[in-house]
Amino acid sequence: MRRSLKIAIPLCAAAAAAVLALRLGSGSDGEPVWKTAVVARGDVEKLVTATGTVEPLEQVEVSTEVSGTISKIYVDFNDKVKKGQLIAQLDQSKLKAALAQQQAAVDAAKNEYSYQKKQRERTALLVQKGAAGQQELEDAEYRLENARTSLARAQTQLDQAKVDLRNTSIHSPIDGVVLDRQVEEGQTVAASMNAPTLFVIARNLEKMKVETSVDEADVGQVKAGQKVRFRVDAFPERQFEGVLKMVRLSPTSVNNVVTYTVEIEAENPDGLLVPGLTANVDIIVAAAYGTPTAPVAAERFRMAPLARPKTPPPPPGGTKDRPSPEQIDSAQAAGTLLWTLENGQPRPRRVVLGVSDGTLTEIVSGLAEGDTVIVGRETAAQTAVSGSTAKSPFMPSPPKNKKRSAKSGPPPQ
């Protein structure tokens, strides 16, 4: 008996739910329940997001053109420097000796040139008197020209020695801040094909740049002059603003993913932005502020005829309360339209849409603030059945926990 009762209860519940659905799905209960939204003023921004790194707007790597030993360092990390300021000194002893040697070579070349010049003048005088031939005169002119060339070469080497001695003093090429110091006093540096970096100096930290990579699918939307917002992990509550300055035409391909480097310039008057910070960037590629907006779901909504049991289909011309399928198809085929709810009935409205951020869409024309748009629908029967399925009145209630009486003894083992 109990087993038959357990089987009958679920069957009765299912039958009751089916009957209820049939009753709700017919007649007036089959009318749609419209999901709507109100056109309201708001801000719409279309964004391209990326991740980049904060860098100085301009930085210079200071190197040395001569080899030697660092004898003195005058600046350290984060020091502010002026253009032309002495920041390091190399040992000058070897270069001073080389300079003295080149000076001696110049003096010897000058003496040789003076002697050969006098020799040429004497030979020319003897040729005029017939005491020497033309050959002797040509030899004297040849030796004089060689002496002139040797003097010029020695003078050039002396000038180079002076330049090398002057280059032992390392000066700052710009006004800025020392970001990095890569040498210590007593360290030997060797100038070769790749000059060693001694210091890294940033020109001005009151303006910074963000270098970020934009995917090839989005690079067509970003252009110089667009406004940018970004945040850094060091100051998550602070939002920084910048301007897109350049989209580099040189692509980067990693694992068949092509990206383009984008440079963004930002003001940094408070000095909060420091080199190396990771920036989460939003590039505003299109925007509309204080404009009528509607949900994107209203744009995606498409009207379809509802089946109404036991009633004839709408006439070709439609009725006063509801458009016909032909009217729906022709209206939707004509282009972008939104369906509005007027006096409880759907009506198509031709609109011009603008910027969309994926949630809201700008309404350029066709609708006004306060209009009601349809974003979806469901029948009353579906709503009722879904609610009845959640809890059926024919389903038995779960058993209640009864307190065990002290007289009933211990629970069975």
VENCORTA-V335675 format. One record per residue. N is the residue number from 1. RES is the residue in three letters. SS is DSSP state (H for helix, E for strand, - for the rest). PHI is phi in degrees with one decimal (* if undefined). OMEGA is omega as a letter, one per 40 degrees, with the letter a starting at -180 (999 if undefined). Layout:
BEGIN
n->N res->RES ss->SS phi->PHI omega->OMEGA
n->N res->RES ss->SS phi->PHI omega->OMEGA
END
This chain:
BEGIN
n->1 res->MET ss->- phi->* omega->a
n->2 res->ARG ss->H phi->-65.4 omega->i
n->3 res->ARG ss->H phi->-66.1 omega->i
n->4 res->SER ss->H phi->-65.2 omega->i
n->5 res->LEU ss->H phi->-67.1 omega->i
n->6 res->LYS ss->H phi->-64.5 omega->a
n->7 res->ILE ss->H phi->-76.3 omega->a
n->8 res->ALA ss->H phi->-71.2 omega->a
n->9 res->ILE ss->H phi->-63.5 omega->i
n->10 res->PRO ss->H phi->-62.5 omega->i
n->11 res->LEU ss->H phi->-65.2 omega->i
n->12 res->CYS ss->H phi->-65.1 omega->i
n->13 res->ALA ss->H phi->-65.0 omega->i
n->14 res->ALA ss->H phi->-64.8 omega->i
n->15 res->ALA ss->H phi->-64.9 omega->i
n->16 res->ALA ss->H phi->-65.1 omega->i
n->17 res->ALA ss->H phi->-65.1 omega->i
n->18 res->ALA ss->H phi->-65.5 omega->i
n->19 res->VAL ss->H phi->-62.6 omega->i
n->20 res->LEU ss->H phi->-62.9 omega->i
n->21 res->ALA ss->H phi->-64.4 omega->i
n->22 res->LEU ss->H phi->-64.3 omega->a
n->23 res->ARG ss->H phi->-67.7 omega->a
n->24 res->LEU ss->H phi->-72.1 omega->a
n->25 res->GLY ss->- phi->-81.8 omega->a
n->26 res->SER ss->- phi->-115.7 omega->i
n->27 res->GLY ss->H phi->69.7 omega->a
n->28 res->SER ss->H phi->-71.7 omega->a
n->29 res->ASP ss->H phi->-71.8 omega->i
n->30 res->GLY ss->H phi->-86.0 omega->i
n->31 res->GLU ss->- phi->-66.3 omega->a
n->32 res->PRO ss->E phi->-72.5 omega->i
n->33 res->VAL ss->E phi->-103.6 omega->a
n->34 res->TRP ss->E phi->-83.9 omega->i
n->35 res->LYS ss->E phi->-92.4 omega->a
n->36 res->THR ss->E phi->-127.0 omega->i
n->37 res->ALA ss->E phi->-144.6 omega->a
n->38 res->VAL ss->E phi->-102.8 omega->i
n->39 res->VAL ss->- phi->-67.0 omega->a
n->40 res->ALA ss->E phi->-135.2 omega->i
n->41 res->ARG ss->E phi->-76.3 omega->a
n->42 res->GLY ss->E phi->-168.7 omega->i
n->43 res->ASP ss->E phi->-109.5 omega->i
n->44 res->VAL ss->E phi->-126.4 omega->i
n->45 res->GLU ss->E phi->-131.5 omega->i
n->46 res->LYS ss->E phi->-96.7 omega->a
n->47 res->LEU ss->E phi->-116.6 omega->i
n->48 res->VAL ss->E phi->-116.6 omega->a
n->49 res->THR ss->E phi->-98.7 omega->i
n->50 res->ALA ss->E phi->-159.1 omega->i
n->51 res->THR ss->E phi->-125.9 omega->a
n->52 res->GLY ss->E phi->-141.5 omega->a
n->53 res->THR ss->E phi->-127.9 omega->i
n->54 res->VAL ss->E phi->-78.5 omega->a
n->55 res->GLU ss->E phi->-135.5 omega->i
n->56 res->PRO ss->E phi->-63.8 omega->a
n->57 res->LEU ss->- phi->-63.2 omega->i
n->58 res->GLU ss->- phi->-149.9 omega->i
n->59 res->GLN ss->E phi->-139.0 omega->a
n->60 res->VAL ss->E phi->-127.1 omega->i
n->61 res->GLU ss->E phi->-92.6 omega->a
n->62 res->VAL ss->E phi->-90.8 omega->a
n->63 res->SER ss->E phi->-120.3 omega->i
n->64 res->THR ss->- phi->-126.5 omega->i
n->65 res->GLU ss->- phi->-92.1 omega->a
n->66 res->VAL ss->- phi->-124.5 omega->i
n->67 res->SER ss->- phi->-89.1 omega->i
n->68 res->GLY ss->E phi->166.4 omega->a
n->69 res->THR ss->E phi->-108.2 omega->i
n->70 res->ILE ss->E phi->-70.9 omega->a
n->71 res->SER ss->E phi->-95.1 omega->a
n->72 res->LYS ss->E phi->-154.2 omega->i
n->73 res->ILE ss->E phi->-120.5 omega->a
n->74 res->TYR ss->- phi->-106.0 omega->a
n->75 res->VAL ss->- phi->-131.7 omega->i
n->76 res->ASP ss->- phi->-135.3 omega->i
n->77 res->PHE ss->- phi->-56.6 omega->i
n->78 res->ASN ss->- phi->69.9 omega->i
n->79 res->ASP ss->- phi->-74.4 omega->i
n->80 res->LYS ss->E phi->-87.2 omega->a
n->81 res->VAL ss->E phi->-128.7 omega->i
n->82 res->LYS ss->- phi->-109.0 omega->i
n->83 res->LYS ss->- phi->-62.2 omega->a
n->84 res->GLY ss->- phi->88.7 omega->a
n->85 res->GLN ss->- phi->-70.5 omega->i
n->86 res->LEU ss->E phi->-72.6 omega->a
n->87 res->ILE ss->E phi->-115.1 omega->i
n->88 res->ALA ss->E phi->-160.4 omega->a
n->89 res->GLN ss->E phi->-134.1 omega->i
n->90 res->LEU ss->E phi->-93.7 omega->i
n->91 res->ASP ss->- phi->-62.4 omega->a
n->92 res->GLN ss->- phi->-106.6 omega->a
n->93 res->SER ss->H phi->-59.7 omega->a
n->94 res->LYS ss->H phi->-67.0 omega->a
n->95 res->LEU ss->H phi->-73.0 omega->i
n->96 res->LYS ss->H phi->-65.7 omega->i
n->97 res->ALA ss->H phi->-64.8 omega->i
n->98 res->ALA ss->H phi->-65.0 omega->i
n->99 res->LEU ss->H phi->-65.3 omega->i
n->100 res->ALA ss->H phi->-62.9 omega->i
n->101 res->GLN ss->H phi->-64.8 omega->i
n->102 res->GLN ss->H phi->-68.8 omega->i
n->103 res->GLN ss->H phi->-67.1 omega->i
n->104 res->ALA ss->H phi->-66.1 omega->i
n->105 res->ALA ss->H phi->-65.7 omega->i
n->106 res->VAL ss->H phi->-67.4 omega->i
n->107 res->ASP ss->H phi->-62.1 omega->i
n->108 res->ALA ss->H phi->-64.8 omega->i
n->109 res->ALA ss->H phi->-66.4 omega->i
n->110 res->LYS ss->H phi->-66.0 omega->i
n->111 res->ASN ss->H phi->-63.8 omega->a
n->112 res->GLU ss->H phi->-64.1 omega->a
n->113 res->TYR ss->H phi->-65.8 omega->i
n->114 res->SER ss->H phi->-63.9 omega->i
n->115 res->TYR ss->H phi->-65.1 omega->a
n->116 res->GLN ss->H phi->-67.2 omega->i
n->117 res->LYS ss->H phi->-67.5 omega->i
n->118 res->LYS ss->H phi->-67.5 omega->i
n->119 res->GLN ss->H phi->-62.8 omega->a
n->120 res->ARG ss->H phi->-66.2 omega->i
n->121 res->GLU ss->H phi->-65.2 omega->i
n->122 res->ARG ss->H phi->-66.2 omega->i
n->123 res->THR ss->H phi->-65.9 omega->i
n->124 res->ALA ss->H phi->-64.1 omega->i
n->125 res->LEU ss->H phi->-67.6 omega->i
n->126 res->LEU ss->H phi->-66.7 omega->i
n->127 res->VAL ss->H phi->-64.8 omega->i
n->128 res->GLN ss->H phi->-64.5 omega->a
n->129 res->LYS ss->H phi->-87.9 omega->a
n->130 res->GLY ss->- phi->83.8 omega->a
n->131 res->ALA ss->- phi->-86.7 omega->i
n->132 res->ALA ss->- phi->-138.6 omega->a
n->133 res->GLY ss->- phi->-91.6 omega->a
n->134 res->GLN ss->H phi->-63.8 omega->a
n->135 res->GLN ss->H phi->-63.8 omega->i
n->136 res->GLU ss->H phi->-61.9 omega->i
n->137 res->LEU ss->H phi->-64.4 omega->i
n->138 res->GLU ss->H phi->-65.8 omega->i
n->139 res->ASP ss->H phi->-63.5 omega->i
n->140 res->ALA ss->H phi->-65.6 omega->i
n->141 res->GLU ss->H phi->-65.7 omega->i
n->142 res->TYR ss->H phi->-65.1 omega->i
n->143 res->ARG ss->H phi->-65.9 omega->i
n->144 res->LEU ss->H phi->-66.9 omega->i
n->145 res->GLU ss->H phi->-65.7 omega->i
n->146 res->ASN ss->H phi->-62.9 omega->i
n->147 res->ALA ss->H phi->-65.8 omega->i
n->148 res->ARG ss->H phi->-63.2 omega->i
n->149 res->THR ss->H phi->-65.8 omega->i
n->150 res->SER ss->H phi->-64.7 omega->i
n->151 res->LEU ss->H phi->-65.8 omega->i
n->152 res->ALA ss->H phi->-64.2 omega->i
n->153 res->ARG ss->H phi->-64.6 omega->a
n->154 res->ALA ss->H phi->-65.9 omega->i
n->155 res->GLN ss->H phi->-66.7 omega->i
n->156 res->THR ss->H phi->-63.9 omega->i
n->157 res->GLN ss->H phi->-65.3 omega->i
n->158 res->LEU ss->H phi->-66.8 omega->i
n->159 res->ASP ss->H phi->-61.6 omega->i
n->160 res->GLN ss->H phi->-65.2 omega->i
n->161 res->ALA ss->H phi->-64.9 omega->i
n->162 res->LYS ss->H phi->-66.0 omega->i
n->163 res->VAL ss->H phi->-63.7 omega->i
n->164 res->ASP ss->H phi->-61.6 omega->i
n->165 res->LEU ss->H phi->-65.7 omega->i
n->166 res->ARG ss->H phi->-66.4 omega->a
n->167 res->ASN ss->- phi->-74.5 omega->i
n->168 res->THR ss->- phi->-70.8 omega->i
n->169 res->SER ss->E phi->-96.2 omega->a
n->170 res->ILE ss->E phi->-92.4 omega->a
n->171 res->HIS ss->E phi->-113.1 omega->i
n->172 res->SER ss->- phi->-73.0 omega->a
n->173 res->PRO ss->- phi->-80.6 omega->a
n->174 res->ILE ss->- phi->-142.6 omega->i
n->175 res->ASP ss->- phi->-80.0 omega->a
n->176 res->GLY ss->E phi->176.8 omega->a
n->177 res->VAL ss->E phi->-125.8 omega->i
n->178 res->VAL ss->E phi->-76.5 omega->i
n->179 res->LEU ss->E phi->-86.5 omega->a
n->180 res->ASP ss->E phi->-147.9 omega->i
n->181 res->ARG ss->E phi->-129.1 omega->a
n->182 res->GLN ss->- phi->-111.1 omega->i
n->183 res->VAL ss->- phi->-132.1 omega->i
n->184 res->GLU ss->- phi->-126.9 omega->i
n->185 res->GLU ss->- phi->-63.9 omega->a
n->186 res->GLY ss->- phi->91.8 omega->i
n->187 res->GLN ss->- phi->-78.9 omega->i
n->188 res->THR ss->E phi->-94.8 omega->i
n->189 res->VAL ss->E phi->-117.6 omega->a
n->190 res->ALA ss->- phi->-120.0 omega->i
n->191 res->ALA ss->- phi->-83.3 omega->a
n->192 res->SER ss->- phi->-138.0 omega->i
n->193 res->MET ss->- phi->-61.3 omega->i
n->194 res->ASN ss->- phi->-107.1 omega->a
n->195 res->ALA ss->- phi->-66.0 omega->a
n->196 res->PRO ss->- phi->-71.0 omega->i
n->197 res->THR ss->E phi->-87.0 omega->i
n->198 res->LEU ss->E phi->-97.4 omega->a
n->199 res->PHE ss->E phi->-139.3 omega->i
n->200 res->VAL ss->E phi->-121.9 omega->a
n->201 res->ILE ss->E phi->-120.2 omega->i
n->202 res->ALA ss->E phi->-95.4 omega->a
n->203 res->ARG ss->- phi->-66.1 omega->a
n->204 res->ASN ss->- phi->-154.8 omega->a
n->205 res->LEU ss->- phi->-89.2 omega->i
n->206 res->GLU ss->- phi->-77.6 omega->i
n->207 res->LYS ss->E phi->-129.3 omega->a
n->208 res->MET ss->E phi->-124.6 omega->i
n->209 res->LYS ss->E phi->-130.7 omega->i
n->210 res->VAL ss->E phi->-116.8 omega->i
n->211 res->GLU ss->E phi->-101.9 omega->a
n->212 res->THR ss->E phi->-131.7 omega->a
n->213 res->SER ss->E phi->-108.6 omega->i
n->214 res->VAL ss->E phi->-113.1 omega->a
n->215 res->ASP ss->E phi->-64.0 omega->a
n->216 res->GLU ss->- phi->-61.3 omega->i
n->217 res->ALA ss->- phi->-70.1 omega->a
n->218 res->ASP ss->- phi->-108.5 omega->a
n->219 res->VAL ss->- phi->-65.5 omega->i
n->220 res->GLY ss->- phi->-68.9 omega->a
n->221 res->GLN ss->- phi->-93.0 omega->a
n->222 res->VAL ss->- phi->-91.8 omega->a
n->223 res->LYS ss->- phi->-144.7 omega->i
n->224 res->ALA ss->- phi->-61.8 omega->i
n->225 res->GLY ss->- phi->100.0 omega->i
n->226 res->GLN ss->- phi->-72.0 omega->i
n->227 res->LYS ss->E phi->-78.2 omega->a
n->228 res->VAL ss->E phi->-136.2 omega->i
n->229 res->ARG ss->E phi->-119.6 omega->i
n->230 res->PHE ss->E phi->-153.8 omega->i
n->231 res->ARG ss->E phi->-128.9 omega->i
n->232 res->VAL ss->E phi->-122.7 omega->a
n->233 res->ASP ss->- phi->-66.4 omega->a
n->234 res->ALA ss->- phi->-68.0 omega->i
n->235 res->PHE ss->E phi->-133.6 omega->a
n->236 res->PRO ss->E phi->-64.1 omega->a
n->237 res->GLU ss->E phi->-85.7 omega->a
n->238 res->ARG ss->E phi->-102.0 omega->i
n->239 res->GLN ss->E phi->-109.6 omega->a
n->240 res->PHE ss->E phi->-104.4 omega->a
n->241 res->GLU ss->E phi->-123.4 omega->i
n->242 res->GLY ss->E phi->-153.8 omega->a
n->243 res->VAL ss->E phi->-130.8 omega->i
n->244 res->LEU ss->E phi->-73.3 omega->a
n->245 res->LYS ss->E phi->-101.3 omega->a
n->246 res->MET ss->E phi->-158.6 omega->i
n->247 res->VAL ss->E phi->-113.0 omega->a
n->248 res->ARG ss->E phi->-68.1 omega->a
n->249 res->LEU ss->E phi->-80.1 omega->a
n->250 res->SER ss->E phi->-83.4 omega->a
n->251 res->PRO ss->E phi->-82.4 omega->i
n->252 res->THR ss->E phi->-124.1 omega->a
n->253 res->SER ss->E phi->-118.4 omega->i
n->254 res->VAL ss->E phi->-130.7 omega->a
n->255 res->ASN ss->- phi->55.0 omega->i
n->256 res->ASN ss->- phi->65.0 omega->i
n->257 res->VAL ss->E phi->-104.7 omega->a
n->258 res->VAL ss->E phi->-97.4 omega->i
n->259 res->THR ss->E phi->-131.8 omega->i
n->260 res->TYR ss->E phi->-126.0 omega->a
n->261 res->THR ss->E phi->-80.4 omega->a
n->262 res->VAL ss->E phi->-118.8 omega->i
n->263 res->GLU ss->E phi->-102.6 omega->a
n->264 res->ILE ss->E phi->-123.5 omega->i
n->265 res->GLU ss->E phi->-104.6 omega->a
n->266 res->ALA ss->E phi->-138.8 omega->i
n->267 res->GLU ss->E phi->-74.9 omega->a
n->268 res->ASN ss->- phi->-139.1 omega->a
n->269 res->PRO ss->- phi->-66.8 omega->a
n->270 res->ASP ss->- phi->-85.3 omega->a
n->271 res->GLY ss->- phi->72.1 omega->a
n->272 res->LEU ss->- phi->-74.5 omega->a
n->273 res->LEU ss->- phi->-81.9 omega->i
n->274 res->VAL ss->- phi->-123.2 omega->a
n->275 res->PRO ss->- phi->-59.4 omega->i
n->276 res->GLY ss->- phi->99.3 omega->a
n->277 res->LEU ss->- phi->-67.9 omega->i
n->278 res->THR ss->E phi->-86.6 omega->a
n->279 res->ALA ss->E phi->-114.3 omega->i
n->280 res->ASN ss->E phi->-97.0 omega->a
n->281 res->VAL ss->E phi->-104.7 omega->i
n->282 res->ASP ss->E phi->-120.1 omega->i
n->283 res->ILE ss->E phi->-93.9 omega->a
n->284 res->ILE ss->E phi->-85.2 omega->a
n->285 res->VAL ss->E phi->-86.9 omega->i
n->286 res->ALA ss->E phi->-159.3 omega->a
n->287 res->ALA ss->E phi->-157.0 omega->i
n->288 res->ALA ss->E phi->-144.1 omega->a
n->289 res->TYR ss->E phi->-117.9 omega->i
n->290 res->GLY ss->E phi->62.5 omega->a
n->291 res->THR ss->E phi->-116.9 omega->i
n->292 res->PRO ss->E phi->-61.2 omega->a
n->293 res->THR ss->E phi->-131.9 omega->i
n->294 res->ALA ss->E phi->-138.5 omega->i
n->295 res->PRO ss->E phi->-62.3 omega->i
n->296 res->VAL ss->H phi->-62.0 omega->i
n->297 res->ALA ss->H phi->-61.1 omega->i
n->298 res->ALA ss->H phi->-67.7 omega->i
n->299 res->GLU ss->H phi->-71.3 omega->a
n->300 res->ARG ss->H phi->-82.2 omega->a
n->301 res->PHE ss->- phi->-67.9 omega->i
n->302 res->ARG ss->- phi->-127.4 omega->a
n->303 res->MET ss->- phi->-78.5 omega->i
n->304 res->ALA ss->- phi->-135.6 omega->a
n->305 res->PRO ss->- phi->-61.9 omega->i
n->306 res->LEU ss->- phi->-91.6 omega->i
n->307 res->ALA ss->- phi->-73.5 omega->i
n->308 res->ARG ss->- phi->-120.5 omega->a
n->309 res->PRO ss->- phi->-60.9 omega->i
n->310 res->LYS ss->- phi->64.7 omega->i
n->311 res->THR ss->- phi->-132.8 omega->i
n->312 res->PRO ss->- phi->-67.5 omega->i
n->313 res->PRO ss->- phi->-66.8 omega->i
n->314 res->PRO ss->- phi->-61.7 omega->i
n->315 res->PRO ss->- phi->-63.6 omega->a
n->316 res->PRO ss->- phi->-55.5 omega->a
n->317 res->GLY ss->- phi->-85.3 omega->a
n->318 res->GLY ss->- phi->77.4 omega->i
n->319 res->THR ss->- phi->-123.7 omega->a
n->320 res->LYS ss->- phi->-68.1 omega->a
n->321 res->ASP ss->- phi->-93.0 omega->a
n->322 res->ARG ss->- phi->-150.7 omega->i
n->323 res->PRO ss->- phi->-70.9 omega->i
n->324 res->SER ss->- phi->-78.7 omega->i
n->325 res->PRO ss->H phi->-56.9 omega->i
n->326 res->GLU ss->H phi->-64.3 omega->i
n->327 res->GLN ss->H phi->-66.0 omega->i
n->328 res->ILE ss->H phi->-64.0 omega->a
n->329 res->ASP ss->H phi->-63.4 omega->a
n->330 res->SER ss->H phi->-68.3 omega->i
n->331 res->ALA ss->H phi->-67.8 omega->a
n->332 res->GLN ss->H phi->-74.6 omega->i
n->333 res->ALA ss->H phi->-76.1 omega->a
n->334 res->ALA ss->- phi->-73.9 omega->i
n->335 res->GLY ss->- phi->140.7 omega->a
n->336 res->THR ss->- phi->-74.2 omega->i
n->337 res->LEU ss->E phi->-146.5 omega->i
n->338 res->LEU ss->E phi->-119.7 omega->i
n->339 res->TRP ss->E phi->-99.2 omega->i
n->340 res->THR ss->E phi->-107.5 omega->i
n->341 res->LEU ss->E phi->-109.6 omega->a
n->342 res->GLU ss->E phi->-121.5 omega->a
n->343 res->ASN ss->- phi->56.1 omega->i
n->344 res->GLY ss->- phi->80.8 omega->a
n->345 res->GLN ss->E phi->-121.0 omega->a
n->346 res->PRO ss->E phi->-74.1 omega->i
n->347 res->ARG ss->E phi->-138.2 omega->i
n->348 res->PRO ss->E phi->-77.6 omega->i
n->349 res->ARG ss->E phi->-133.1 omega->i
n->350 res->ARG ss->E phi->-73.8 omega->a
n->351 res->VAL ss->- phi->-133.4 omega->i
n->352 res->VAL ss->E phi->-114.1 omega->a
n->353 res->LEU ss->E phi->-97.8 omega->i
n->354 res->GLY ss->E phi->-118.5 omega->a
n->355 res->VAL ss->E phi->-72.7 omega->i
n->356 res->SER ss->E phi->-132.8 omega->i
n->357 res->ASP ss->- phi->-106.7 omega->a
n->358 res->GLY ss->- phi->93.0 omega->i
n->359 res->THR ss->- phi->-118.0 omega->i
n->360 res->LEU ss->E phi->-118.5 omega->i
n->361 res->THR ss->E phi->-126.4 omega->i
n->362 res->GLU ss->E phi->-71.5 omega->i
n->363 res->ILE ss->E phi->-99.8 omega->a
n->364 res->VAL ss->E phi->-75.1 omega->i
n->365 res->SER ss->E phi->-157.7 omega->i
n->366 res->GLY ss->- phi->107.5 omega->i
n->367 res->LEU ss->- phi->-136.2 omega->i
n->368 res->ALA ss->- phi->-121.0 omega->i
n->369 res->GLU ss->- phi->-59.8 omega->a
n->370 res->GLY ss->- phi->99.9 omega->i
n->371 res->ASP ss->- phi->-66.2 omega->a
n->372 res->THR ss->E phi->-104.7 omega->i
n->373 res->VAL ss->E phi->-112.7 omega->i
n->374 res->ILE ss->E phi->-92.3 omega->i
n->375 res->VAL ss->E phi->-113.7 omega->i
n->376 res->GLY ss->E phi->176.4 omega->i
n->377 res->ARG ss->E phi->-158.0 omega->i
n->378 res->GLU ss->E phi->-157.4 omega->a
n->379 res->THR ss->E phi->-80.4 omega->i
n->380 res->ALA ss->H phi->-60.9 omega->i
n->381 res->ALA ss->H phi->-64.3 omega->i
n->382 res->GLN ss->H phi->-63.9 omega->i
n->383 res->THR ss->H phi->-65.2 omega->a
n->384 res->ALA ss->H phi->-67.6 omega->a
n->385 res->VAL ss->H phi->-66.2 omega->i
n->386 res->SER ss->H phi->-63.8 omega->i
n->387 res->GLY ss->H phi->-70.5 omega->a
n->388 res->SER ss->H phi->-70.7 omega->i
n->389 res->THR ss->H phi->-68.6 omega->a
n->390 res->ALA ss->H phi->-65.0 omega->i
n->391 res->LYS ss->- phi->-153.7 omega->a
n->392 res->SER ss->- phi->-92.7 omega->a
n->393 res->PRO ss->- phi->-68.6 omega->a
n->394 res->PHE ss->- phi->-88.5 omega->a
n->395 res->MET ss->- phi->-77.0 omega->a
n->396 res->PRO ss->- phi->-69.8 omega->i
n->397 res->SER ss->- phi->-75.1 omega->i
n->398 res->PRO ss->- phi->-65.0 omega->a
n->399 res->PRO ss->- phi->-63.5 omega->i
n->400 res->LYS ss->- phi->-88.4 omega->i
n->401 res->ASN ss->- phi->-75.1 omega->i
n->402 res->LYS ss->- phi->-97.4 omega->i
n->403 res->LYS ss->- phi->-72.2 omega->i
n->404 res->ARG ss->- phi->-75.1 omega->a
n->405 res->SER ss->- phi->-73.7 omega->i
n->406 res->ALA ss->H phi->-66.5 omega->a
n->407 res->LYS ss->H phi->-76.8 omega->a
n->408 res->SER ss->H phi->-76.9 omega->i
n->409 res->GLY ss->- phi->83.8 omega->a
n->410 res->PRO ss->- phi->-68.8 omega->i
n->411 res->PRO ss->- phi->-65.3 omega->a
n->412 res->PRO ss->- phi->-62.8 omega->i
n->413 res->GLN ss->- phi->-81.0 omega->999
END
